[in-house]
Amino acid sequence: MDNEVQSVAQNLAITLEEHWMLFIDHVPSIGLAILIVAIGMLISSKVSALLRKAIAQKVEDTIMINFLGKAIKILLLGLFIMYALQVAGLDGIATGILTAAGASAVIIGFAFRDIGENFISGIILSFNRPFNVDETVSIGDIFGKVKNIEFRYTKLKTFDGRDVYIPNSDVIKKPVYNYTEDGYFRFDFLVGIAYEDDIDIAQELIMKVVNNTSGVYEDEMHHNFIITEELAVNTVNFKVSFWVKTFEYGKEALMIKGKVVTAVKNALVKEGFNLPANIQELKLYGDQEEFPVRVQQ
């Protein structure tokens, strides 16, 4: 029994020694492989940066430039890693990686279907998309400014300061509302006057105020207008629509709307138009004979 244990120990020692000597023999090639990977990282970064600059001179598209730059960097780095494995004498591992990647493509496709779908969607969005960086969009129920498109997601910055990462597949599938693609946006608001007031004079006054407000825009394609929206319980309501020319759907555009609403209200009051409040109905119940309220002058 002792002889068997001793024999196993000797065989194990011999095996370890052989593997150690084999490792020592491969140390130079392993070191060279590590150096190749390091050089590959440096070269891929430099080439990616140079290509970004070259593309930027011909294409003013930040998203496409970033996407292509990252794709080229990953591709070059992958080639350097495969070459480093061969230099290190690990051809079998390199071949195995390629073989496994091909053989397991279907399995990986099912296991990481969402990742693959988002990746393909990211490629589509980079070359054919409904928005650019810094444009204001609404995707589903998310409203904000586009900051970037990555391989798997699109990043939006909402106007209340939140960063939202939307899967690219959702961007492809859901309706996308672009508020600033051409630089024009229309605002609408309601204003009501009393029934005894003159509708035509009120509309003329409102449109004059709107068109004279700084920041409001109008041309042959973009018309400001006002319509009688409804005959409400105690007011005649107008819908006022006007355009602003701005790529910044945020503070600037909202401030213009605020100025328009304020100017319309002040002008109507100044010209003697009534802006009735909501009418409240009071009822007496049971043995009540009078309202428990008192009017003070």
VENMO-V829318 format. One record per residue. N is the residue number from 1. SS is DSSP state (a for helix, b for strand, c for the rest). Layout:
BEGIN
N SS
N SS
END
This chain:
BEGIN
1 c
2 a
3 a
4 a
5 a
6 a
7 a
8 a
9 a
10 a
11 a
12 a
13 a
14 a
15 a
16 a
17 a
18 a
19 a
20 a
21 a
22 a
23 a
24 a
25 a
26 a
27 a
28 a
29 a
30 a
31 a
32 a
33 a
34 a
35 a
36 a
37 a
38 a
39 a
40 a
41 a
42 a
43 a
44 a
45 a
46 a
47 a
48 a
49 a
50 a
51 a
52 a
53 a
54 a
55 a
56 a
57 a
58 a
59 c
60 c
61 c
62 a
63 a
64 a
65 a
66 a
67 a
68 a
69 a
70 a
71 a
72 a
73 a
74 a
75 a
76 a
77 a
78 a
79 a
80 a
81 a
82 a
83 a
84 a
85 a
86 a
87 a
88 c
89 c
90 c
91 a
92 a
93 a
94 a
95 a
96 a
97 a
98 a
99 a
100 a
101 a
102 a
103 a
104 c
105 a
106 a
107 a
108 a
109 a
110 a
111 a
112 c
113 a
114 a
115 a
116 a
117 a
118 a
119 a
120 a
121 a
122 a
123 a
124 a
125 a
126 a
127 a
128 c
129 c
130 c
131 c
132 c
133 c
134 c
135 c
136 b
137 b
138 b
139 b
140 c
141 c
142 b
143 b
144 b
145 b
146 b
147 b
148 b
149 b
150 c
151 c
152 c
153 b
154 b
155 b
156 b
157 b
158 b
159 c
160 c
161 c
162 c
163 b
164 b
165 b
166 b
167 b
168 a
169 a
170 a
171 a
172 a
173 a
174 c
175 c
176 b
177 b
178 b
179 c
180 c
181 c
182 c
183 c
184 b
185 b
186 b
187 b
188 b
189 b
190 b
191 b
192 b
193 b
194 c
195 c
196 c
197 c
198 c
199 a
200 a
201 a
202 a
203 a
204 a
205 a
206 a
207 a
208 a
209 a
210 a
211 a
212 a
213 c
214 c
215 c
216 b
217 b
218 c
219 c
220 c
221 c
222 c
223 c
224 c
225 b
226 b
227 b
228 b
229 b
230 b
231 b
232 c
233 c
234 c
235 c
236 b
237 b
238 b
239 b
240 b
241 b
242 b
243 b
244 b
245 b
246 c
247 c
248 c
249 c
250 c
251 a
252 a
253 a
254 a
255 a
256 a
257 a
258 a
259 a
260 a
261 a
262 a
263 a
264 a
265 a
266 a
267 a
268 a
269 a
270 a
271 c
272 c
273 c
274 c
275 c
276 c
277 c
278 c
279 c
280 c
281 c
282 c
283 c
284 c
285 c
286 c
287 c
288 c
289 c
290 c
291 c
292 c
293 c
294 c
295 c
296 c
297 c
END
